[in-house]
Amino acid sequence: TVLVLDSPGGLVSGGLEVAQIAHDRGMSTDIPPNGRCYSSCSFIFLAGKQRSAQGEFGVHQLEGDGETSLADVQTTMSDVLETLLEFGTPTDVMTRMLRTSNSDVYVYQPEEMKRLGLVTSEMALAPTIKSEIAAGEKPSPSVVNQGAPARTTLGAFAVVDGVDDSVYLNGAIDQNSVADLRRALGVRPAAKTIVLLS
């Protein structure tokens, strides 16, 4: 299964949970042309067994809500570091994340991503989706799968019965997207492509 990512991020906890699901299921991750995977989306990308990026990959510091205690921020950061180490993430990425203000995003250049081993394939891992996203439009399930015989909506997901046997997610990364992903995978456990767009 390939998890196609195009998201500015969202909640750290949601990003970590989706990343853990992707890692545990041995999913591959892909950032399409004109796509971006920033902030908590980066955790999901790094969880991929195989990783490809034609779009942008970026990191930055965690952002608090103004009411979070220093102890809670440190505990969350510990969870992030522990998860990224489990995924084999290079220390350089974690250091860059900690040094980039949460009001900015450090976007890696393709050469950096290759040098650090962040991409394992230069080829798109989800070619059936690529052409739609490369055209510059954020596809909805109905746009990508026009004429598909059936579509079942599950929160942010639409499970589409069609040739590519895909699951599409539209929305920011949060606790709802974690629940929706679990539900969608329950309905379509052998989906070849899952798209996260927000």
Secondary structure, 3 states (H helix, E strand, C coil): CEEEEEECCECHHHHHHHHHHHHHCCCEEEECCCCEEECCHHHHHHCCCCEEECCEEEECCCCCCCCCCHHHHHHHHHHHHHHHHHCCCCHHHHHHHHHCCCCCCEECCHHHHHHCCCCCCCCCCCHHHHHHHHCCCCCCHHHHCCCCCEEEEECCEEEEECCCCEEEEECCECHHHHHHHHHHHHHCCCCCEEEEEC
